[in-house]
Amino acid sequence: MRKNSTSTWITTEKSDYFTSDELINAYLTGKREALEATKRLAIDKLSNNINKSGVISLNLLKSLADEKFTPLDAYLRINAIDNFDIMVTIPENEMTGDDFINMYRLVSNIEEKSRDEYYDVFISFCPFNDHFEEINIESDGYFLKLEKNDRERPRGS
């Protein structure tokens, strides 16, 4: 009786077919190239979303200044490639007045209009007072701080 054992696969006829090893290598090469392309796309999307968060932050800081508030800084937390938190520091005494309630409506509109399939943002305010320490912001995951040049810097910053 003959034992059924196979040490390698061969093509059934001589032609332009690929060997099994060639097919496996092509598959692995394609898989590796697809993974690299996916990584490049993810990095590109992350970079675009970080930039989008910067534009949103600058526009928000300008809107706050236009309403006579004194926004100090904006911080960014990246939760995922498509999910971000922006936190804006405002002097504590400016956040307690009834006028500031309209800024929450503004933020809600910005969040809604900015949202798409590949981007979601949540915006919050943090009171700035004598007890504020930036290290606490970092410990909450806000590792990026918006750098503003002199033309972009709102009044009071």
C-alpha positions in Angstrom: 0.0 0.0 0.0 1.2 3.4 -0.9 1.6 6.2 1.7 -0.1 9.5 0.9 2.5 12.1 1.7 3.3 15.4 -0.1 6.5 17.3 0.4 5.7 20.0 -2.1 3.1 21.1 -4.5 3.7 21.1 -8.3 1.7 22.4 -11.2 -0.4 19.9 -13.1 0.9 20.8 -16.5 3.8 22.8 -17.9 2.5 26.2 -18.8 2.5 29.8 -17.7 1.1 28.9 -14.2 2.9 29.9 -11.1 4.3 27.5 -8.6 2.8 27.4 -5.2 5.9 29.0 -3.7 5.6 31.9 -6.2 1.9 32.3 -5.3 2.6 32.3 -1.6 5.4 34.9 -2.1 3.2 37.1 -4.2 0.5 36.9 -1.6 2.9 37.8 1.2 4.4 40.6 -0.8 0.9 42.0 -1.7 -0.1 41.7 2.0 3.0 43.5 3.2 2.5 46.3 0.5 -1.2 46.6 1.5 -0.3 46.9 5.2 2.3 49.6 4.4 -0.2 51.5 2.2 -2.8 51.3 5.0 -0.2 52.6 7.5 0.6 55.5 5.1 -3.1 56.3 4.7 -3.6 56.2 8.5 -0.7 58.5 9.1 -1.9 60.9 6.4 -5.4 60.9 7.8 -4.1 61.5 11.3 -2.0 64.4 10.1 -4.9 65.9 8.3 -7.2 65.5 11.3 -4.5 67.2 13.6 -4.3 70.1 11.2 -8.1 70.3 11.0 -8.2 70.4 14.8 -5.7 73.3 14.7 -7.9 75.3 12.2 -11.0 74.7 14.4 -9.0 75.8 17.5 -7.7 79.0 15.9 -11.2 79.9 14.6 -12.7 79.2 18.1 -10.0 81.3 19.8 -10.8 84.1 17.3 -14.6 83.8 17.9 -14.1 83.9 21.7 -11.9 87.0 21.4 -14.5 88.6 19.1 -17.1 88.1 21.9 -14.7 89.9 24.3 -13.5 86.8 26.1 -9.8 86.1 26.7 -9.0 82.6 25.5 -5.5 81.7 26.7 -4.5 78.4 25.0 -5.9 75.4 23.2 -4.8 71.8 23.9 -5.4 68.7 21.8 -5.9 65.1 23.0 -5.9 62.4 20.3 -8.2 59.5 21.3 -8.0 57.8 17.9 -7.2 58.6 14.3 -10.7 60.0 13.9 -11.5 61.2 17.4 -10.1 64.3 19.1 -10.7 66.5 22.2 -9.9 70.2 22.1 -9.7 72.0 25.4 -9.5 75.8 25.6 -8.4 77.6 28.8 -10.3 80.7 29.8 -9.9 82.9 32.8 -12.2 81.5 35.5 -14.0 84.8 36.1 -15.0 85.0 32.4 -16.6 81.5 32.5 -19.0 82.3 35.3 -21.1 84.9 33.6 -24.4 84.3 31.7 -22.7 85.6 28.5 -20.4 82.6 28.4 -23.4 80.2 27.9 -23.6 81.3 24.3 -20.0 79.9 23.8 -21.3 76.4 24.6 -23.8 76.8 21.8 -21.1 78.0 19.5 -18.9 74.9 20.5 -21.9 72.6 19.9 -22.4 74.0 16.4 -18.6 73.7 15.6 -18.6 70.1 16.8 -21.6 69.2 14.7 -20.4 70.9 11.5 -16.9 69.5 11.8 -18.1 65.9 12.2 -17.7 63.5 9.3 -17.0 59.8 8.7 -13.3 60.3 9.5 -13.4 63.1 12.1 -15.1 63.7 15.4 -14.2 66.4 17.9 -15.3 67.3 21.4 -14.5 70.8 22.6 -14.4 71.8 26.3 -13.3 74.7 28.4 -11.0 74.7 31.3 -11.0 77.5 33.9 -7.6 79.2 34.3 -6.9 80.4 37.8 -4.0 80.5 40.3 -4.2 76.7 40.7 -3.9 75.9 37.0 -0.9 73.7 36.2 -0.2 72.6 32.6 1.3 69.3 33.9 -2.3 68.4 34.9 -3.5 69.0 31.4 -0.7 66.7 30.1 -1.6 64.0 32.6 -5.1 64.0 31.1 -3.7 63.2 27.7 -3.5 66.7 26.2 0.0 66.4 24.8 -0.3 69.0 22.1 -0.7 72.7 22.7 -1.6 75.0 19.9 1.2 77.3 18.9 -0.1 80.7 17.8 2.0 83.3 16.0 1.5 87.0 16.7 -1.1 87.5 14.0 -3.2 84.6 15.2 -2.9 85.3 18.9 -6.2 86.5 20.4 -6.2 89.5 22.7 -5.0 88.7 26.1 -2.8 85.7 25.1 
